Amino acid sequence: MFDSGHRGEHKSLTDAENKKLFGPCNQKHGHNYKGEKTDKKILGYGHPCCGN
């Protein structure tokens, strides 16, 4: 398991445009990720807010 934090934004947009485009993901927030190790790769499970 690992944790990650980010904010959904595009630097070329205004604050209002970013808020409209990214909604709640425009605020700084974090995610906790779980994974399953297989013989080929790690399967990750992201956060439903933005699919990450």
C-alpha positions in Angstrom: 0.0 0.0 0.0 1.2 3.5 -0.6 -0.3 7.1 -0.3 -0.2 9.9 -2.8 -1.4 13.5 -2.8 -2.3 15.9 -5.6 -4.6 18.6 -6.9 -6.5 18.5 -10.2 -5.6 21.6 -12.1 -4.3 22.9 -15.4 -2.0 25.8 -15.1 -3.4 27.6 -18.2 -6.9 27.8 -16.7 -8.2 30.3 -14.1 -9.1 29.2 -10.6 -12.8 29.3 -11.6 -12.2 27.2 -14.7 -10.2 24.6 -12.8 -12.9 24.4 -10.1 -15.6 23.8 -12.8 -13.5 21.2 -14.7 -12.1 19.2 -11.8 -14.8 19.8 -9.1 -13.8 18.4 -5.7 -10.5 17.1 -7.1 -9.4 20.7 -7.6 -8.7 20.8 -3.8 -5.5 19.3 -2.5 -6.3 15.8 -1.4 -4.7 12.4 -1.0 -5.4 8.8 -2.0 -4.5 5.4 -0.4 -3.7 2.7 -2.9 -3.8 -1.0 -2.4 -2.3 -3.5 -4.9 -2.1 -7.2 -5.6 1.1 -8.6 -6.8 0.8 -11.2 -9.6 3.5 -12.9 -11.5 3.3 -10.3 -14.3 2.4 -6.9 -12.7 0.9 -5.1 -9.8 -2.9 -4.5 -10.2 -3.8 -1.1 -8.6 -7.1 0.1 -7.2 -7.5 3.9 -7.6 -9.8 6.4 -6.0 -13.2 6.9 -7.6 -12.9 10.7 -7.5 -10.6 10.9 -10.4 -9.6 7.4 -11.3 -6.1 7.7 -9.9 
